[in-house]
Amino acid sequence: MMLDADLQSVQEVRQCLQTAKEAQKRLAGMSQAQIDQIVQSMAEAARQEAGRLAAMAVEETGYGKAADKTAKNLFAAQDVHQSIQNMKTVGIINRDEQNRVWEVAQAVGVIAGIVPSTNPTSTVIFKALISVKAGNAIVFSPHPQAAKCTKEAARVVQAAAERAGAPAGLISCLTQPTLAASRELMHHSLTDLILATGGTAMVKAAYSSGKPAYGVGPGNVPVYVHASADIPTAIRQVVQSKTFDYGTICASEQSLVVDQSIKRKVVAELKRQGAYFLDDHETRRVAAVILAGKSLNPAIVGKSPQALAELAGILVPEDATLLVAEETGVGLDYPFSVEKLAPILALYTVADTREASTLCSKLLAFGGLGHTLGIHCRDQQVIESFVVDKPASRIVVNSGTTFGGIGATTGIAPSLTLGCGSLGNNVTSDNIGPQHLFNIKRVAFGLRDMQLAQTEAAMPVAVAAAAAPAISRDEIAEIIKSVLLELQSSGR
């Protein structure tokens, strides 16, 4: 008898959640040292398997480059792990002796990890590390196009966790990624929190589930190149950042906004570093394949410049690393202005910083509110005036936005889940880490007695009446008599 695939997938979700709940209860009884040992074992296994998992991801999805996906896996296993390894996440994590308040960490419980097809294995490594570090279990829901590599990445970290003493089922991955399964995972009573990385529809579904959820938004990242910039360095960083894994990280540059006074030098440097400038005919052909209706065409995601050219029916040099088109407008009628998860870059020319500021805000508003903005500039005053009013949660200065946004080349928290704050309809603007995955209970000691004001104005009516001077019956009768006489004399 053939069983319905949706029903089977829903049953698998329930089994995984039940096992995860029991595993998390056992993890909750472990010490900080024990959990740290488990997380270290997971990170070491992910480092050893980084290359193999990356190759699996490229083979299965067709997105990106194996070498760069290896670097992303290593970023999660090394940089992220190093940044969280000394974080306190068990028991009393902070004591404020002056105010006599203790902070106690309490794990959220079971987390639903939604995994995208663009960065599947690195997302699994990252989310597993921060979830277990915070004392949680996690059940992964893979994208159907990346089901095998996602499952294998989850298996690698779970096996390593068990070798270090973690309970079975602490980390698991659904093997039947259906819409019914994703819906069940996000709505089930045993799911305590959702970590959602994926398309806008998936993130909205997570937020509408009724569960606490950390989601992300699109990253239509503009980068302003000011006249004071170190042009060779700035362009090198932009090219390296935008071409990394063929542009599949949402913090990668989407548009260069360049001062007119340095445009010639910027264009020359881009060409010197492998960028291919499209002519009018080529621009129209590439523009025609960027969108599918009003959405990004999935056929261009994570593809090489040569594959993109073939799709558009044009020819580009074999050594071209990036396709660049000059643009003037913003919106769906100007496809180069959208978020392009591919090595395609729009080039805008502005007269000055004021025009650049307006344009960057417009690009962010079109499809990247709350995400990331970049600026290359050596004038501190310009930087300060430029960044303060921009609707972006990460503003990367003099670094590639791909690496700066995730915290690889900047001092912000290393992360592969980048919140966009209320501007992007997210609950936080932070780079997500273990600190977002546990509750904090506060134990507060009494410091003083409450001083209650005893003024007449603050007293209840009954109390005020009781405190008023007593009036005799004869005095009341005299008052009534005088009032009646006054009424009679006035004819009323």
N, C-alpha and C positions, 0 to 999 in steps of 0.2 A: 504493500500500500504506500503510495506516494504522499508524504506529508506536505502541507502548505509551507513554502519557504518563509513567508512572513511569520507564521506561527512558530516555526522552528527557531527563527532568529529571536523572537520575543522570549521564548522559553530559555534560550541561551543567556539572554540578558539577565533574567531573573536568577538563574543559577550562578552566574558570575557575581552578581550583587550580593547574594546570600553568602557565598564563600568569602567575598571581600569583607563583608560586615564581620564575620567571625574572625578573619585574619586581623582586621584592624583592632578588634577587642584585645587580641593577644599582643599586638604591637603596643597598645596603650599601656601595658604593664611593664614595658622595657625601659631601661635607663637611657639617659642621653648618650652615654658611651656605647651602648649596644646599638642604638639607632645610627649613630655616626659610623660605626663599623659596617653596618649594612649598606649605608649610602656610599661609603668608600669602595666597598666591593662592587657595587653597581657601576660606579664611575670607572673603575679599573677595567671591568669587563667591556664597557662601552668604548673605552680608548682602544682596547685590543681589537675590537670588531668594527671600528669606525670605517675603515676602507671597504670591508666586505658589505656592510649595511648600505653604504653610499652607492656602491655598484648595483646592488639589488634595487635601490630606489630609482636610479636612472633607467635601468633595464625595464622595470615594470611600468613606470609612468611616462618615460620619454622626456622628462623635464630636467634641464640643468646639466651640470658637469660632475662626473664622479669625484674629481679631485677637490672641487669646491664643496660638494656635499660631505666629503670626508672632513674638510676643515670645519664645517658646521657641526658635524657630530663631535669633533674634538673640542670645539668651543663649548658645547653643552657639557661634555664629560670632564673637561679640564677647567676652563675659565669659570663656568657657573659653579662647579663643585668647589673650586678654591674659594670663591666668594662667599659660600654658605657653610663651609665646613666647621667654622668656629661659632656659628650662630646658635644661641640657646633656644631650644624649641620644646623642652620637656620640663615640667614642674615650674618652680619659681624661676622666672627668667630675668626679673629685675626687682631690686629693693630700693625704694626711695626712702631712706631713713629720715630725712629732714621732714617730709610730709607724711611719713609713716604709712606708705602705700606699697604693697607688694603686687607684682603682676605675675599671674599664673597662666601658662599656656595650656590650652585644651584643644586637641585636634578636632577638625571639622568632622571627620569620619570617613565616608566613602565619596570619592571624587569621580565624576564622569569626565574623561579626557577626550575631547573631540579633536581629531587629527586631520590636517589638510593633505592634499596630494602633492603640493609644492615642496614641503619640507617634512616629510613623514617621519623618517628615522630620528632626525635631530629633535623633533618635537616630542617624540616618545621618550627619548633619553632625558630631555630637559624636564618634562612634566613628571616623569617618574621620580627623578632625583628630588625635586622640590616638594612633591607630595609626601614621599616617605620621610624626608627630613623633617617635615612638619607633623609627622605621626599619623599619616593617612594611608588608606588603601586607594587604589585607582583602577578603574576599568576603562580601557581605551575603545573608542569607536572609530575605526579607520575609514578613510575615504575609499569607496569601491575601487578606484583606479590604483590604490596603493595598499591594498589589503595584505598582500603577502609580506612585503618588507616591513610594514607596520607591525604585523604579528610577530615577525622574527625579532625585531628590535625589542618588543615587549618580552619575548621569551628570554632573550639574552640578559636583560636586567633583572627579570624575576629569578632566573636560575642563579645569578650572582647573589641576589638578595638572600635566597634560601641557603646558599653555601655559607653565608655569614650569620645564619640563625633566624632569618625572617620566616614567618609562617607561610605555608603554601596558599596561593590565591591572593596574596597581597597586591600583586600586579597581574592583570589579565587583559586579553584583547579579544574582542568579538571576531568570530571567524565568518559570520554571515552578515556583512554590513548592508542592511536594508534600511529604508526610511522608517519602517515599523520598529526596527531595533533601536535606531537612534532616538525615536520618539519615546519608546519605552524606557530607555536608559535615562533620558532627561527628566521624565515625569515620575519615575518609580519612587515609592516612599523610602526606599533604602538609599537612594542617592541624596547626598547632603549638599553638594556644591558642583557646579559645572565649570570646567576650564575649556572655553570654546575658542578654537583657532580654525578659521575656515572662511568661506564666503559670507557675504552680508546676510543672506537668507538663513544660513545655519546659525549665525550669531544671534539674529533676531529670534529664532526659534528657541535658543537657549534662554534668552531674556524673558520670553513669554511662557516659559515652563512653570513659573511659580517658584523656582529654586533660586538660591543665591548663585550668581553667575559672573565670571570674569570673561569678557569678550574683547575683541579687538575690532578696529575699524580699518577701512582702506587707507592707503598711504600715498596720496598723490603729492609726492614730495618736490617742492620747488627749491632751487639752490641759487642764491644770489652771489655773483662774482663781482665784487666791488673793484673800483679802479685801483685801489691800494693793494690788491691781492698779489701774492707770489704766484704768478700765472703758471709756470711750469709745474710747480708743486700742486697747486689747486687742480689743474687738469689731470695730472697723474692720479691724484686721489679720486677724482670723479670717475675717470675711466675704469680704474681698478674696482671701485665700488659698484658702478652700474653694470659692469660685465660679470661680476661675481655670480656664479651659478646661473648665468644668463638672466639676471634680474629678477629672480624669484623671491627675494626677501622684500617685504612690503615697505621697508625703510629706505629702499634704494632710490636714487635720484630719478625724477621723471621729467623735469624741465630745468634748463639752465637759463637764468635771467642775468644778462650781461650788460654792463655799462657800455654805451656807445663808444666811449673814448678808448676802450681796450678790446673792442670786438675783433679787430683784425688780428691781434696777437692771440686771442683766445681761439679763433678759428684755425689759425696756423698751428697752434699747439695741439689742438684736437686732432687735426690731420696727421701731425707728426707722430702722435701716439695711437694711430690705427683707426680713428673714427672716419667713417665714410659719409660724406655729405650728399644727400639725395638732391637731384635736380627737380624741376617742377613736375616733369612727367613721372619720375620715380616716386616723388612725394605723394602724388595722387594715387598711384598704384598701392603703395604701402598703407596709406590712409584708408583705402577701401577694405583692407583685411584686418585692421586693428579692432574694429567693432563688429559684433554680430547683433544687429538691432541696436538696442541702447546699452548693451553690456559688452564687456571685453570678450573678444573672440578667443575661446580656449585653445584654438589651434596655434596661436602665436606664443603661448605661455612657455617660458623656459627653453626657447629654441635659439639656435645660433643665428648670427646675421645672415649667413649663407642660406640656411633653411627658411628664414623669413623672406629673403629675396626670391627664392624659388616659389614660395607660396604666393608672393605678389606678382610673379611673372617678370622679374627684372634680374639683371646680373650685377653682382658686386664682387670686388676682389676677394681672393681666398684668404688674404691676411686682414681683412676688415674685422675689427673687434666690436664695432658699435655703429648703428645707423642713426644719423642726425638729420633733422629737417628743421628749417627755419619756420617759425610760427608767429602769428600775430594775435589770434583770438583765443577765447576760452569757452568751452562748452561742447556739446555733442556734435555740433557742426564743425568742430575742429578736433578730429580724433587724436592728434598728437598731444592734446592737452589733458587727456585722461590718464589714469594710472595704467601703465603698461608693464606687465610682469615679463618683460623681455628686454633685450639690449637695444631699445629704441629710445632716443632722447629728443625732446623738443628744445629749440634754441630761440629765446626771446631777446630782443634788444631794447634797452631803456635809456632814457636821457640822463637820469640821475637816480639817487637813492630814493627820493620820494616816489617816483614812478615805479621803481622796483618794489617798494613796500606795498603799494596798491595792487600791483600785479601778483605778488606772492600771496597776499591775503585772498585775492580772487581765485587763484589756483587751489589753495587749501579749501576754500569754501565750496568749490566745484566738486571735490571728491576726496579731500584728505583732512577734514576738520579734526583737530586734536591730535594728529599723528606727529609728523616730523617735518622740520624745516632746516635748511642748511645755509650757511653763509661763509664765504672765503673773503677775508678782509684783515688788514693789519692796522686799522685805525680803531682804537678802543672806543672812542666816542661814537663812531658810526655804528659799531656793533651794539653798543648799549641802546642807542636811540632806535635801532632797527628791530631789536628782538622783543622789546617790552610789551607791545600790543599785538603780537602775532598769535593767531589761534592754533598753536601747536604745543604739544606736551614735551617734545624733545627738540631743542634747537642746537644743532651741531655746528661748531665753529672750527674752521680750518681742519676738517677731516671728512672723509667719505661718509655719507649719511647711513649707508648700509652697516658699516662697522661701528660708527659712532652711536647710532641709535640703539643697537643691541648691547652697547657697553664694551665692545672689544677694543676700541681705540680711545675711549673717553672714560671719565671717572664715574659714570652712572652705573647702576646695578646691571651686571651681565644677565641677559634674559632673552628668551625667544618668544615671549608673549608681551606685547607692548600696548598698554592701556592708552585710550584716547580721551579719557575724562568725559565730562558732561557734554563737551563740544562734539564728541563723536558718539554720544549716547552710550558711553561706558561708565561703569561705576567708579573707576579710578583712572588717573593719568599716569600711574606708576609703571615702571618695568616690573612685571610680576615675579615674586619670589616666595620662599616658604613663609615669610611674615604675613602673607595674605591668606594663608591656608590654615590658620588656627585662630581660635577665639582667645581673647585675653580676659581672664577674670581678675578683678581688682579686690584685694583684701585691704580694707581701709580701717585704721585704728582711730579711735576717738582722740581728738587733740584739745578740745575745749567744750565748755558748756554753752548751750544756746542761750543767748541773752534776749529775753522777750521784752519789748517795749511796753510800759505800763501807763502811757498817757491816756487822758480821758477820751481823746479822739480815737484811740485804738481800741477802747474797751467795747465789748458787746453792749447792746441796748439795755438788756436786763441788768447787767452789772452797773451801767451808768445810772439807771433808775434807782437801783438799790442804794447807790452812793449819794443820791440827791437828798437835800434837807427834807424832813418830814413836815406835812401840813395838817393842821387839826381840822375836825369837822366844822367847828364854828368859823374858821378862816375860809373854808370852802364855801359855806353858806353866804358869807359876806361878799365874796367875789361874785357869786351867782346873782345876788340881789343887786349889786351895783351895775352889772351888765344889763339886767332887765330894765332898770331905771333909765339907763342910757338909750336903750332901744325904744322905750315909750316916749322919751323926750324928742327923739328924732322922727317919731311918727311911723316907725317900722314895727 
